[in-house]
Amino acid sequence: MADDATSTRTTTAPRPPQQRQRPQGAGSTSPTQLRKRRVRRAQLRLTRIDPWSVMKTSFLLSIAFAVVTVVSVFIVWSVLGAAGVWDSINSTIADVLGSEGSGDFDVQNYVGMSRVLGLTMLISAVNVILITAMATLGAFLYNLAAALLGGIEVTLAEESDR
């Protein structure tokens, strides 16, 4: 299944001649020299990314991002309501306009929670579609570029204990 997602080439770097020899006795080498001998390296070349896997992964991540966005907007709007921001805005507008036209004005009619959450859900749905499409297109473009240029080469090595 991993072969579907990526195509790699693995090689190990040759060790210098002094590192290929085994120690003669228990006291002939120090522990730091033994640790240096155990470092392995592998060179990998990422030559293909499966667009279907990229599409599934980006879809799930963008859905998670949409849920986080809707929940965070809900929390912010609830905190603003609990803090009395909307009542403060209504009283400020009543003071500015005077008593003649401010009796029927309520800021919640224009930026109420239902309108804001509806707009947030609409924007989140559009973002899910766009993020999924852009990630899939990016995978196709990477595959085209990797076919021409050979892909990205990564060298992996074990971390040495110092």
C-alpha positions in Angstrom: 0.0 0.0 0.0 2.9 2.3 0.6 4.0 1.7 -3.0 0.9 3.4 -4.2 1.6 6.6 -2.4 5.3 7.0 -3.2 8.0 5.5 -5.3 11.4 5.5 -3.7 14.9 4.3 -4.2 16.9 3.3 -1.2 20.7 3.0 -1.1 23.1 2.9 1.8 26.3 4.9 1.7 29.4 2.7 1.8 31.3 2.7 5.0 35.0 3.7 5.0 37.4 0.7 5.4 38.3 1.4 9.0 34.6 1.2 10.0 34.0 -2.1 8.4 36.5 -3.9 10.6 35.3 -5.5 13.8 37.1 -4.7 17.1 39.7 -7.2 18.1 39.2 -7.1 21.8 36.8 -5.6 24.3 39.2 -2.8 25.3 40.5 -1.9 21.8 37.9 0.7 21.0 36.2 3.4 23.0 32.4 3.7 23.3 32.4 6.8 21.2 34.2 5.0 18.3 31.6 2.2 18.5 28.8 4.8 18.3 30.3 6.4 15.2 30.4 3.1 13.4 26.7 2.4 13.9 25.5 5.5 12.0 23.6 4.4 8.9 22.5 6.6 6.1 19.9 6.1 3.4 19.3 8.2 0.3 15.6 8.3 -0.8 14.3 9.9 -4.0 10.6 10.9 -4.0 9.7 10.5 -7.6 5.9 10.1 -7.5 3.0 11.1 -5.2 -0.3 9.4 -5.6 -2.9 12.1 -6.4 -5.8 10.0 -5.0 -4.0 9.7 -1.6 -3.3 13.4 -1.6 -6.9 14.2 -2.4 -8.3 12.0 0.4 -5.8 13.4 2.9 -6.3 17.0 2.0 -10.1 16.5 2.0 -10.0 15.2 5.6 -7.7 17.9 6.8 -9.8 20.6 5.2 -12.9 19.2 6.8 -11.1 19.4 10.2 -10.1 23.0 9.4 -13.7 23.8 8.5 -15.0 22.4 11.8 -12.3 24.3 13.8 -13.3 27.5 12.0 -17.0 27.1 12.7 -16.5 26.3 16.3 -14.0 29.1 16.9 -16.4 31.7 15.3 -19.2 30.3 17.5 -17.0 30.7 20.6 -15.9 34.3 19.6 -19.5 35.3 19.0 -20.7 33.8 22.2 -18.0 35.6 24.2 -18.8 38.9 22.5 -22.5 38.4 23.5 -21.7 37.4 27.0 -19.4 40.4 27.4 -22.2 42.8 26.4 -20.6 44.1 23.3 -23.9 44.0 21.3 -25.8 46.0 24.0 -22.9 48.5 24.2 -23.0 49.0 20.4 -26.8 49.4 20.5 -26.6 52.0 23.3 -23.8 53.9 21.5 -25.8 54.1 18.3 -28.9 55.3 20.3 -26.7 58.0 21.8 -25.4 59.1 18.4 -28.7 59.1 16.5 -30.8 60.5 19.4 -34.2 59.3 20.3 -35.9 59.8 17.0 -34.6 56.8 15.0 -32.8 54.5 17.4 -35.8 52.7 19.0 -36.0 50.0 16.4 -32.3 49.5 15.7 -30.6 46.3 16.9 -27.1 45.3 15.7 -28.0 41.6 16.2 -30.3 42.0 13.2 -27.3 42.7 10.9 -24.5 40.7 12.5 -26.4 38.1 14.5 -25.0 34.7 15.3 -27.2 32.8 12.8 -26.1 35.1 9.9 -22.4 34.9 10.9 -22.4 31.1 11.4 -24.3 30.7 8.1 -21.6 32.8 6.3 -18.8 30.9 8.1 -20.2 27.5 7.0 -20.6 28.7 3.4 -17.0 30.0 3.3 -15.8 26.8 5.0 -17.5 24.6 2.4 -15.9 26.6 -0.4 -12.5 26.3 1.4 -12.9 22.5 1.6 -13.5 22.3 -2.2 -10.6 24.7 -3.0 -8.1 23.2 -0.6 -8.8 19.7 -1.9 -8.6 20.8 -5.5 -5.4 22.7 -5.1 -3.7 19.9 -3.2 -4.6 17.4 -5.8 -3.5 19.7 -8.6 -0.2 20.2 -6.7 0.3 16.4 -6.6 -0.2 16.2 -10.4 2.2 19.1 -11.0 4.8 17.6 -8.7 4.6 14.3 -10.6 5.1 16.2 -13.9 8.1 18.1 -12.5 9.6 14.9 -10.9 9.3 13.1 -14.2 11.4 15.8 -15.8 13.8 16.6 -13.0 14.0 13.4 -11.0 12.2 14.3 -7.8 13.5 15.3 -4.4 16.4 13.4 -2.9 16.4 13.1 0.9 19.3 11.7 2.9 18.2 10.0 6.2 20.7 9.3 8.9 20.5 7.9 12.5 21.0 10.5 15.2 24.2 10.0 17.0 24.3 10.0 20.8 26.7 12.6 22.0 
